[in-house]
Amino acid sequence: MRSGAVAHLGSLWAWDPTEVTSDLRALDSGGRWGVVLPYAGAPVLVRFSQWSITPPEADIGPWTGVPKDRWASSLSQEQYIAGVRRIHEHIASGEVYQVNLCRVLEADIERSDDIVALHRALAVGNPAPYSSMMSVPDVDLHVACASPELFLRREGNFLSSGPIKGTAASSGLLLDKDLAENVMIVDLVRNDLSRVARTGSVRVPDLLRIEEHPGLVHLVSDVQCGLAEGTQWSDIVAATFPPGSVTGAPKSSALRIIDECETASRDVYCGAVGWIDADRQAAELAVAIRTFWIRDHVLRFGTGAGITWGSDPHGEWQETELKARNLCDIASRSVPTHHGIPMLRSVTG
């Protein structure tokens, strides 16, 4: 598949774009859109005319794999640990309670237009509830996402979010610090949603459930609200973005400290990927974690951890390694050309 924008979002394939824009107001104008909201950079919004559970017939080019020794990290282990200690200083001074500290892995690759092959490999090797892919050659953006985390789901005037905070190799290894992280972010998400909610409608129907994913477990909570009358998508994004689980609390202080501690742009990572149907007032956007993206023949992948007062610097580095391990292993394997796109198993239903 080597021409035109294409996406696989939720259970549907999309192609034949009629509009590509960065203007969030377009999301209320009608049509069904593929959406990438980078953490840093302009939104990429694509109105597709064709949506189908059946994929278009086209060849998937090969994915040649990235040798493991080719990856370079924006922060070394020593630099990451120093960043955790710097965040501890900010916490001790009362500026912030939690900061998500991330690093970006990158490797040069030969091709940029066969992200579908990597998406296929991820769907098999790391099935995820919010698996997605979007390739937009016009803006040199190619994203393959294996996200386990719901950023926003809209059903009419009902909005929900499923923040993840707390990660371990198994449920028995979750710490008190993980529970505290999750509760802090739930409170932040409640505050974010309240900015666009009907008065008194914000609720937390599920707190601190354990979800199993390939190679690790997460603590997940649900936050919901009814939308105030007349709320537009630009209002929703302004109130909730970037996601609280990948920033920290209070969010404004966390964003400033992130800029201080991180050395590479997050770009797509920690943003959002998904679809919005303006006609049905329906949407599903995932937090862009466990996500690969390609620009200018460079493949990138982000990994991070939430830092609190109870964080062990070496343990937080190991958490970033745990989150990256399975995904980068999959990206290191070659995938041959496939003639005719296969039906990828949708884990979102």
N, C-alpha and C positions, 0 to 999 in steps of 0.2 A: 504494500500500500504506500505509494510514493507521490501522491498529488492530492491536494484539497484537504480541508479540515475533516477530521473524523473523530468520533468519541465513543466510548463504551461507559455508560453512566447508569448505575443501578442495574436493572435487568435489560436495558435497551441499548442498541447501537444507534448512532446518529451520524448523518452525513448530509451532503448537499447544503452547505451554509448559504444563507441569504444575507447575513449581516454579521460583521465583526466590529465590536465597539468596546470602549472602556467606560462608557457613560452608564452609571447605575440606573439612571432614570429610564433607560430602555427596558429594564426588567419589569416595569409596570405597563408596557405598551402593547403587550400581546405576544403570543408565540411561546415556544418551548426552547430554553436556552441551555447550552453547556457553559459552565461557569468555572473560572479559575480566579480566585482572589489572592494574589501573592501577599505574603507578609510585608514585603518591600517591593513596591513597583505598582504599575497601573493594572487594574482589573482587565481580564480577557474574557469577554462575553460573546458567545457565538450563537446566533439564532439558526438552528438547523431546521430544514423543511422536511427531512425524512427521519422518522424514528420507528424502529422496529425491533422486536425480539430476535428476528432473523438478521444475521449480519450481511452486509453487502458482499458480493462475490468479488474477491480481490486477493492477490497474492500477498502474504506476509514475508517480507525480506528476512534475511538471517540476523540473528543476534549473535555476535562473535564472542561475547563474554569479555569481561575485564579482568586481566590477571590481578591477583590479590596484591601483589607488590607494586601495582601501579597507583593504588589509591593514596592520596595525600590528605591529611587532616588539617583543617584551619587552626586547630589548637592541639599541641602535643599533650601528652599526659601531664607533664609538669606544668604547662600553661593552664590546663583545665583545672588542676588542683589549686593553682594559685588563684584562679578566678573564683572557685568555691570559697576560698578563704577571704577574698575581697568582699564577696557577698555576705559572709558572716560578719564582717566589720560593719556593713550597711545595716544588717539586722540588729546588731548590738547598739547602733546609734539611733534605732527607732525609726529609720526611714522606710522600712519594708519588712514584710513577714516572710515572703517567699519570692524567689526569682527563678525562672526557668533558664538554665544556662545551656547553650547549644554549640555544637561544632558542625562544620560542613566537610564532608568527604568529597573529593573530586578526582576524576581521571579523564584524560583525553581519550576520545574514541574516534573511529574513522567515519561513522555515519551518524546522522541525526534524525533520519526519517523512518526508522523502523522500531519506534517505541512500542508498536503493537506487539512485536515479538517478545520484548521484555515483559509487557503486560500479560501476555499469554503464559510466560514462565512463572510470573508471580502468582497468577490465579491457580496454577497447579501446585507450586511449592510453598505458598504462603497465603492460603485462602483467607480473606478478610471480609468483615461485614460491609465495608464501604469501599470495596475494590472499584477502581475506576481508571480510565485512560482518556486523555484528550491530546490531540496533535493538531496544531494550528501553524502550518508552514508560513503563512503571511506575516506572523509576528515571531517566528523562530522559537516557538514554545512547544515542547513535547513532554508530557507528564504521564507517569505511570504510578498509581497510588494504591497502596495496600493498607489503607487506614483502618484501624479498629474503632475510631472515635467519631461520634456524631457531633458536628458543630451545631447545625440547625436543621430541624424538620418543620415544615409548614403544612398545615392542613386547614385551609380556609383561614379563619382568624385565630387559629390555635398554633402556638409556637412552642417547640421543645428543644432541649439540648441535653447531651449525655457526656458531661466532662469526665475525663480519665485523669486520675492522679493516684499514684501508688503502683509500683512495678516490681516484680520479683520473679525469680526462676520458677517458684512454686508458691502456693498459698501459704505454706508453713513458714516461708521466709519473709513474708510481709511484716513490716515493723510498725510500731506505734507512730513513728514519723510519717509513714505512708498514709495512715488514717487521718492524721492531722493535716497533711497536704491536701487530701481530698476535701475535707470539710472546709478548709480555707477557700478553695476554689469554688466549691458549691456556693458559698456565701457571695463570692465575687460574681458568679454567673447569675445568681438571684438579683443582685444589684443591677447588672447589665440589662437583664430582661425587664426589670421594673421600669426602665426608661421608655419602653414602648408598650407596656402592658396596661390592660384595664386595671383600675384600682382594685387591689385586694385579690387579684387572680393568680399571683405567682405562688407556686407550690413545689414541693420536693416529694414526689410520690415514692421514690426509691433511693436509698442512701447506702453507699458502701457495699454494693454487691461485688462478688468476685467473678470475673470473666476469664476464661482460659483461651489463649491464643498460641500459635506455634512457637514453642520455646520459652513462653513466659505467661504470667498472669497479670491482670490489671484490676484495680479497684475502680468501679464505675458508679456514678450516681445519675439520677434524672431530675431535670429542672424544667418546669412547664409554666406557660402563662397564656392568657387570652390577650390578643392584640387590641390596642386602643383603636377606635374607629378612625379610618383615614390614614392608617400607617402605611408608608411606602417602603419599598426595599432599601432605598437610600437611608431612611430612618433606621431600619433594622441593622444595616451594616454599620452605621455610625455609632449605634448603641452597643454593639456586641463585638466588634472586630478591632484588633485581632483577638482570637479566642483566649479566654482567661487561663485555660489549662497550659498554654504554651507561653504565657507572659509572666504572671505572678500577681501578688496582692500587697498593697494597692497597685492597680494596673499602671497608673501614671508613673509611679516611682520605679516599678519594675522595668518599664520600657526604657527609662533613662539609664538604669544600671545595665540592662542588656546592651545598649549602645556602647557603654563604657567597657564592658568585659569581652564582647565578642569581636572577632577580627574579620569575619567574612559576612557578606550579606546573606540573610536567610532566603531571599528571593521568594520562590514558591513555598518553600518549607515553612511550616507553621501558619500558613494561610488557610485557604479553604478550596475544595474541589467538589463539584457536583452539578446538579441540574435545578432549574427553576422553571415552572410552568406558569406563565403569567395569566393565562386564560382560566386555569383551574384554581389559582392561588394555592399552589402546591409546590413543595421544594424538598430536596434533601441535599445538604452540604456536609461533607466530612472535613474534619481538621486534617490538614495536609501533613500528617506525620507518616512514617514508613513510606516515604515518597521519593521517587527518583524524578529528576527533570534534566532536560538537555537544552542547552543554548550554546551556539557557536562551537559545536563539536566537543563540548565538555559535558560529561555525565556527572551529576551531583546527587548527593544523598545526605540528609541532615539527621542528626541524633542528639538528644539532650536529656536533661534530668531536672526535676524541680528541687531547688536548694532551699532548705529551711535551717533554723538554728540547730536542729538535731541531725543535720546531714554529716556523714563522714566523707571527707573529700575523696579518698580513694574508692569508697563504695559508690559514690556518684559517678566517677569515671567508669567503673565496672558496669554500672547501669547503662551508660551510653554504649558500651561495647556489647552488652546483652541485646539491646534493641537493634543494633546494626548487624549482628552476626549472621542471622539466617537470611536476611534480605541481601546482604552483600555476597554471601555464598551463592545465592541464586543468580545474581547478576554476573558472577564470575564464570558461569557455565554457558557454553555455546548452545544456540537453538537454530536448527536448520531452517531454510526457506520452507514455507508451507503454502501449497497451491490451493487457494480457497480458504477463507478465514473459518476456523472451527467454531463450533458453538462453545464458548467459554461458559463454564458453570457459574451461574450467578448465585452468590451467597446472600444477596439482599432480597431475593424472591420476586 
